[in-house]
């Protein structure tokens, strides 16, 4: 079945084939989205048969937005896999990491962002960005100048997001720096709301429990899952992720077993989670507590981002962040990276998934995290480890 679907040459053909095989359910919101992707595909075919898009290209990109579980990433991947011209597909966080690095390379030039856009346009025609979401002022400033330059170079952008363009970085500090990018996206991309109530991450699929509750006094299930890692496995060992060293309960050839505190309460960043997924194909995460804030919110700087004292001029009121929110942000980034790379996370937690983070400043961002963890409870997600899956089957 997969081979037949993969042989289809356009996004719409693959979508219809998946529909015929029963791999997906008919969804009017998805149909509108795939029709927009099909139109972009056909325009790219016309340009390929004549000349590749350049500074005068009229090929419109596509911006798919909607709530979690609507199949936006899957639709974009259909498009990328059938794209008739050179394409690069990246998670938005990976793209911004590349932008920051290349901007440093072009420092000293009169317009480093134009140099960066030309560099990208020399390599690809289409840029696919998954999960476009801006919460950092540095990303907002860079994207504000970069998007218009990419379009000027003829790069066609296809993106997914949980927000429409005019909602990106809403109420963010110095949001006006992002407005040129928003205007450019609205001009050069067809904006499609993938409306509907169906959560495609929960349909269909054979369940495979990867989220376990552990009550006080109960034995952990994770040692049994890690036990078959063989003679090369190490227990209570340090492991280097990127530039950081963390303590792991177990390190195998393809499996990492850590506590939540080691990965999310330590000063790790997205680059470290990228390194984790580069090395390991399965993550066992233990001692995950409730992430709902308890007690007084932590103090935060006012005015400038790194001020040690309150600055009256330019002061802004920021939402209070709890003392747990740094860990929650890292947990969101960890799940995003593992999901995007197909690395399953087997979790042992103190509370049910629906209660893990029910209220707080990061509730909107955590909806995606919860949806992705729910999809990880399906057999189809991620790598297959027959020994681990067999033990899970006995525990479930």
Order of alpha helices (4+ residues) and beta strands (2+ residues): alpha-alpha-alpha-beta-alpha-beta-alpha-alpha-beta-alpha-beta-alpha-beta-beta-alpha-beta-beta-beta-alpha-alpha-beta-alpha-beta-alpha-alpha
